[in-house]
């Protein structure tokens, strides 16, 4: 158990040293990502307030861009696009935990691909925007509606960034899995080719006769070489057997001489 703890501490220490080296080179990336999160948050909160003020003065619905976008006042007490209604507290806690987890991951995983980080930054920015509404108002202000598809749930800027980020994340993960699969396949093929060409990696059944006396050059099984190796031992056995026969004959002669006397 102590060895495992020691090994774990060494791995953590090595990782942190590596992280410090990378962070010194890519610290500006974290600043840019923080700026993007801040921009998304400010844009979301400002557009919500502006839409609310405008609709309070003009009415609960307005053809903002005729045939394309309507402005509609909706107090969303569920999740994005109006799902999970009435679960404000649970959704707030879950969203908060998710945002913190992603932020920690972004902080430490500096080596990840830029597209993966961008997708997660979008999710974090949009998530924080809706968290602010839930904590401050008890609901999320949704106000955007497709004029050509009014059955589609009303949404806001934060929902848009969360959706785009989630879609990008799925695409990036699929691409990463495909690349990893191709990489593993290439390594496997190279290893197989190396096994086929490396003289030091010889299949036992293909070993030359001097390494494998059980095989002929043509690959047929034979015991000739094995017998040759065993010949000295067989010779010693034959000599021992002859000595035993000679001793027996001498004993018989001695017995015969004793009887004649």
C-alpha positions in Angstrom: 0.0 0.0 0.0 2.9 2.4 0.9 4.5 1.6 -2.5 1.3 2.4 -4.3 1.0 5.8 -2.4 4.6 6.6 -3.2 4.2 5.8 -6.9 1.0 7.9 -7.0 2.8 10.9 -5.4 5.6 10.6 -7.8 3.2 10.6 -10.8 1.4 13.6 -9.4 4.6 15.4 -8.8 5.9 14.6 -12.3 2.6 15.8 -13.8 2.6 19.1 -11.9 6.2 19.8 -13.0 5.2 19.1 -16.6 2.1 21.3 -16.2 4.1 24.2 -14.9 6.4 24.0 -17.9 3.5 24.0 -20.3 1.6 26.7 -18.4 4.6 29.1 -18.7 4.4 28.7 -22.5 0.6 28.7 -22.9 -0.6 31.0 -20.1 -2.0 33.4 -22.7 -4.4 30.7 -23.9 -6.1 30.6 -20.5 -6.4 34.4 -20.5 -8.0 34.3 -24.0 -10.4 31.6 -22.8 -11.3 33.6 -19.7 -12.0 36.6 -22.0 -14.2 34.5 -24.2 -16.2 33.2 -21.2 -16.6 36.8 -20.0 -17.8 38.0 -23.4 -20.3 35.2 -23.7 -21.6 36.0 -20.1 -21.9 39.7 -20.7 -23.5 39.2 -24.2 -26.0 36.8 -22.7 -27.0 39.0 -19.7 -27.2 42.2 -21.8 -29.3 40.7 -24.5 -31.7 39.2 -21.9 -32.1 42.5 -20.2 -32.5 44.4 -23.5 -35.1 41.9 -24.8 -37.0 42.1 -21.6 -37.0 45.9 -21.5 -38.1 46.0 -25.2 -40.8 43.4 -24.8 -42.2 45.1 -21.7 -42.6 48.3 -23.7 -43.8 46.7 -27.0 -45.6 43.6 -25.9 -44.9 39.9 -25.1 -44.1 39.2 -28.8 -42.5 41.0 -31.6 -41.4 40.2 -35.1 -37.7 41.2 -34.6 -36.5 39.9 -37.9 -39.7 39.1 -40.0 -39.8 35.6 -41.2 -36.7 34.6 -39.2 -36.6 35.6 -35.5 -39.4 36.5 -33.1 -38.8 38.0 -29.7 -40.9 36.3 -27.0 -40.9 36.7 -23.2 -40.6 33.2 -21.5 -39.7 32.5 -17.9 -38.0 29.2 -18.2 -37.9 27.3 -14.9 -36.4 24.2 -16.4 -33.3 23.5 -18.5 -32.2 24.7 -21.9 -34.9 24.9 -24.5 -37.6 24.5 -21.9 -37.0 20.9 -20.7 -37.1 19.7 -17.1 -39.6 22.3 -16.0 -39.9 23.0 -12.2 -36.4 21.6 -11.4 -34.7 24.9 -10.9 -32.8 24.1 -7.7 -31.6 20.7 -9.0 -30.6 22.2 -12.4 -28.7 25.0 -10.7 -26.7 22.6 -8.6 -26.0 20.2 -11.5 -25.0 23.1 -13.8 -22.8 24.6 -11.2 -21.0 21.4 -10.6 -20.6 20.7 -14.3 -19.2 24.2 -14.9 -16.7 23.9 -12.1 -15.6 20.4 -13.3 -15.0 21.7 -16.9 -13.2 24.8 -15.6 -10.8 22.6 -13.6 -10.3 20.3 -16.5 -9.4 23.3 -18.8 -7.0 24.6 -16.1 -5.0 21.4 -16.0 -5.4 19.9 -19.4 -3.4 22.5 -21.3 -2.1 20.0 -23.9 -5.6 19.2 -25.3 -6.5 20.2 -28.8 -7.7 23.8 -29.3 -11.1 22.7 -30.7 -11.8 20.6 -27.7 -11.0 23.6 -25.4 -13.1 26.0 -27.5 -16.1 23.7 -27.3 -15.8 23.5 -23.5 -15.3 27.2 -23.2 -18.6 27.8 -25.0 -20.4 25.4 -22.7 -18.9 27.1 -19.6 -19.8 30.6 -20.8 -23.4 29.6 -21.6 -23.8 27.6 -18.4 -22.6 30.5 -16.2 -25.1 32.8 -18.0 -28.0 30.7 -17.1 -26.8 30.0 -13.6 -26.8 33.8 -12.9 -30.4 34.0 -14.0 -31.5 31.0 -11.9 -29.8 32.3 -8.8 -30.9 36.0 -9.2 -34.4 35.4 -10.6 -35.3 31.8 -9.9 -35.8 31.3 -13.7 -34.0 31.7 -17.0 -35.0 34.5 -19.4 -35.6 33.0 -22.8 -36.6 35.3 -25.6 -35.5 34.0 -29.1 -37.9 32.1 -31.3 -37.6 30.9 -34.9 -40.4 32.6 -36.9 -40.5 29.8 -39.4 -40.6 27.1 -36.7 -42.6 28.3 -33.7 -42.9 24.8 -32.3 -39.2 24.9 -31.6 -38.5 25.8 -27.9 -37.7 29.5 -27.1 -34.1 30.0 -26.2 -31.4 32.6 -25.4 -27.8 33.4 -26.2 -26.5 31.2 -23.4 -28.5 28.2 -24.7 -27.0 28.8 -28.2 -23.4 28.7 -27.0 -24.1 25.6 -24.8 -25.7 23.8 -27.8 -22.9 24.9 -30.3 -20.3 23.9 -27.7 -21.9 20.5 -27.1 -22.1 19.8 -30.8 -18.5 20.8 -31.4 -17.4 18.6 -28.4 -19.2 15.5 -29.9 -17.5 16.1 -33.3 -14.1 16.7 -31.8 -14.4 13.5 -29.7 -15.4 11.5 -32.7 -12.5 12.8 -34.7 -10.1 12.1 -31.8 -11.4 8.5 -31.6 -11.0 8.0 -35.3 -7.4 9.3 -35.2 -6.6 7.2 -32.2 -8.0 4.1 -33.9 -5.9 4.8 -37.1 -2.8 5.4 -35.0 -3.3 2.1 -33.1 -3.9 0.3 -36.4 -0.8 1.8 -37.9 1.3 0.8 -34.9 -0.1 -2.7 -35.1 0.7 -3.1 -38.8 4.2 -1.7 -38.2 4.7 -4.2 -35.4 3.5 -7.1 -37.6 5.8 -6.0 -40.4 8.7 -5.8 -38.0 8.0 -9.3 -36.7 8.0 -10.5 -40.3 11.4 -8.9 -41.2 13.4 -8.8 -38.0 15.9 -11.7 -38.0 16.0 -11.6 -34.2 12.3 -12.3 -34.0 12.1 -15.8 -35.4 9.1 -18.1 -35.2 10.1 -21.4 -33.4 8.7 -23.4 -36.3 10.8 -21.3 -38.8 14.0 -21.6 -36.8 17.1 -23.0 -38.7 18.3 -26.5 -37.9 21.2 -25.3 -35.8 18.7 -23.5 -33.5 15.9 -26.1 -33.7 17.1 -29.6 -34.3 13.5 -30.9 -34.5 13.0 -29.3 -37.9 14.3 -29.8 -41.4 15.1 -26.9 -43.7 11.8 -27.6 -45.5 9.8 -27.3 -42.4 9.0 -31.1 -42.0 9.4 -32.7 -38.6 12.4 -35.0 -38.1 14.2 -36.5 -35.1 17.5 -37.1 -37.0 19.3 -34.2 -35.4 17.9 -35.0 -32.0 19.1 -38.6 -32.4 22.6 -37.3 -33.4 22.7 -35.3 -30.2 21.7 -38.3 -28.2 24.3 -40.6 -29.9 27.0 -40.1 -27.3 24.6 -41.1 -24.5 23.3 -44.1 -26.5 26.9 -45.2 -27.1 27.7 -45.0 -23.4 24.6 -47.1 -22.8 25.7 -49.7 -25.3 29.2 -49.9 -23.8 27.7 -50.3 -20.4 25.5 -53.1 -21.6 28.4 -54.9 -23.2 30.4 -54.6 -20.0 27.5 -56.2 -18.1 27.4 -59.1 -20.7 31.2 -59.6 -20.4 30.9 -59.7 -16.6 28.1 -62.2 -16.8 30.2 -64.5 -19.1 33.2 -64.3 -16.8 31.1 -65.2 -13.8 29.6 -68.1 -15.7 33.1 -69.4 -16.6 34.2 -69.1 -13.0 31.2 -71.1 -11.9 31.9 -73.8 -14.5 35.5 -74.1 -13.4 34.4 -74.4 -9.8 32.0 -77.2 -10.6 34.7 -79.2 -12.6 37.0 -79.0 -9.6 
